[in-house]
Amino acid sequence: MRERIEQLTENLSQTIVGKNEAIRLILVSMLSGGHALLEDVPGVGKTLLAKSLARSINGEFRRVQCTPDLLPTDITGTNIFKQGNQEFEFLPGPVFANVLLVDEINRATPRTQSALLEVMEEQQVTVDGVARAVPKPFFAIATQNPIEYQGTFPLPEAQMDRFALCFSLGYPTEAEELQMLQKQQQGIKFNELQPCLSLEDALELQRLASQVKVTTELQQYILRLVRASREDDEITLGVSPRGTVTLQRATQAFAFLEGRDHAIPDDVKTVAPHVLTHRLIPAGGRQAKTIVERLLRSVPVEN
């Protein structure tokens, strides 16, 4: 499977120029069985990254553009009455895909945002009392603009906690942006991207990532980190138990991408800022990112 991972990374690099760290983090999110939240300005390639991932695993891609008038059934699907047979027929919503892009999620109302909670956690939606499973694998990528707040509805803590990782792509360097222009001039298009994995391969990669060994000593280090966040005077709300489990799964996925069958402390330190920062509520206007960096420096690896 090491060769499959390299193929997947190379495939994504064909369309996403110079974003190797972002590619790795999006793969960590998917292989850990979680979902990703991208906080970034428009036009840096978030949609292209999601579409390229779906095409690379030969999966179904759907996109939802969130607006204040978007209804929960616009996401989950709804029952429609058919005059011909006098019966209701279920019309699936965009969540019935392998890769779902929820664009500008904070522009949807809280009621619509909550419609995503069940499918992100349970891999199913319930419409009119009937539960329907979404395809496997199911991976949601949500985006929100960290600058534009007018007309938005901030995500509640319960929903933020559903995202395994939160990160940004950022602007490309001058050399990377020049490479983008050259690729565009050469006519290299997204539609030419070919699948390099099957959906079964993607599920197998998730299974293998979950089997990466995490020693008791490393688990205790993870626990010291999250418990320190709950006891810190600069934090109003610390990391939840769900965040603890997610940190271990992300650590396993990162170690797996590195080609190891066991995790090490550096794996935890690499993924921790992206797993923990969006789960914290700092006190007194402090920055969550700065607090997580301090915890990583102060919490010892060995007790």
Secondary structure as the mmCIF struct_conf table of DSSP 4:
data_model
#
loop_
_struct_conf.conf_type_id
_struct_conf.id
_struct_conf.beg_label_comp_id
_struct_conf.beg_label_asym_id
_struct_conf.beg_label_seq_id
_struct_conf.end_label_comp_id
_struct_conf.end_label_asym_id
_struct_conf.end_label_seq_id
HELX_RH_AL_P HELX_RH_AL_P1 ARG A 2 THR A 15
BEND BEND1 ILE A 16 ILE A 16
TURN_TY1_P TURN_TY1_P1 VAL A 17 GLY A 18
HELX_RH_AL_P HELX_RH_AL_P2 ASN A 20 LEU A 31
TURN_TY1_P TURN_TY1_P2 SER A 32 GLY A 33
STRN STRN1 ALA A 36 GLU A 39
TURN_TY1_P TURN_TY1_P3 PRO A 42 GLY A 43
BEND BEND2 VAL A 44 GLY A 45
HELX_RH_AL_P HELX_RH_AL_P3 LYS A 46 SER A 56
TURN_TY1_P TURN_TY1_P4 ILE A 57 ASN A 58
STRN STRN2 PHE A 61 GLN A 65
TURN_TY1_P TURN_TY1_P5 PRO A 68 ASP A 69
HELX_RH_AL_P HELX_RH_AL_P4 PRO A 72 THR A 76
STRN STRN3 GLY A 77 LYS A 82
TURN_TY1_P TURN_TY1_P6 GLN A 83 GLN A 86
STRN STRN4 GLU A 87 PRO A 92
TURN_TY1_P TURN_TY1_P7 PRO A 94 VAL A 95
BEND BEND3 PHE A 96 ASN A 98
STRN STRN5 VAL A 99 ASP A 103
TURN_TY1_P TURN_TY1_P8 GLU A 104 GLU A 104
HELX_RH_3T_P HELX_RH_3T_P1 ILE A 105 ARG A 107
BEND BEND4 ALA A 108 ALA A 108
HELX_RH_AL_P HELX_RH_AL_P5 PRO A 110 GLU A 122
BEND BEND5 GLN A 123 GLN A 123
STRN STRN6 GLN A 124 VAL A 127
TURN_TY1_P TURN_TY1_P9 ASP A 128 GLY A 129
STRN STRN7 VAL A 130 ALA A 133
HELX_LH_PP_P HELX_LH_PP_P1 VAL A 134 PRO A 135
BEND BEND6 LYS A 136 PRO A 137
STRN STRN8 PHE A 139 GLN A 144
BEND BEND7 PRO A 146 ILE A 147
TURN_TY1_P TURN_TY1_P10 GLN A 150 GLY A 151
HELX_LH_PP_P HELX_LH_PP_P2 PRO A 154 PRO A 156
HELX_RH_AL_P HELX_RH_AL_P6 GLU A 157 MET A 160
TURN_TY1_P TURN_TY1_P11 ASP A 161 ARG A 162
BEND BEND8 ALA A 164 ALA A 164
STRN STRN9 LEU A 165 PHE A 167
HELX_LH_PP_P HELX_LH_PP_P3 TYR A 171 THR A 173
HELX_RH_AL_P HELX_RH_AL_P7 GLU A 174 GLN A 186
TURN_TY1_P TURN_TY1_P12 GLY A 187 GLY A 187
HELX_RH_3T_P HELX_RH_3T_P2 PHE A 190 GLU A 192
BEND BEND9 LEU A 197 LEU A 197
HELX_RH_AL_P HELX_RH_AL_P8 LEU A 199 SER A 210
TURN_TY1_P TURN_TY1_P13 GLN A 211 GLN A 211
BEND BEND10 VAL A 212 VAL A 212
STRN STRN10 LYS A 213 LYS A 213
HELX_RH_AL_P HELX_RH_AL_P9 THR A 216 GLU A 231
TURN_TY1_P TURN_TY1_P14 ASP A 233 GLU A 234
STRN STRN11 ILE A 235 LEU A 237
HELX_RH_AL_P HELX_RH_AL_P10 PRO A 241 LEU A 257
TURN_TY1_P TURN_TY1_P15 GLU A 258 GLY A 259
BEND BEND11 ASP A 261 ASP A 261
STRN STRN12 HIS A 262 HIS A 262
HELX_RH_AL_P HELX_RH_AL_P11 PRO A 265 LEU A 276
HELX_RH_3T_P HELX_RH_3T_P3 THR A 277 ARG A 279
STRN STRN13 ILE A 281 PRO A 282
BEND BEND12 ALA A 283 ALA A 283
TURN_TY1_P TURN_TY1_P16 GLY A 284 GLY A 285
HELX_RH_AL_P HELX_RH_AL_P12 ALA A 288 SER A 298
BEND BEND13 VAL A 299 VAL A 299
BEND BEND14 VAL A 301 VAL A 301
#
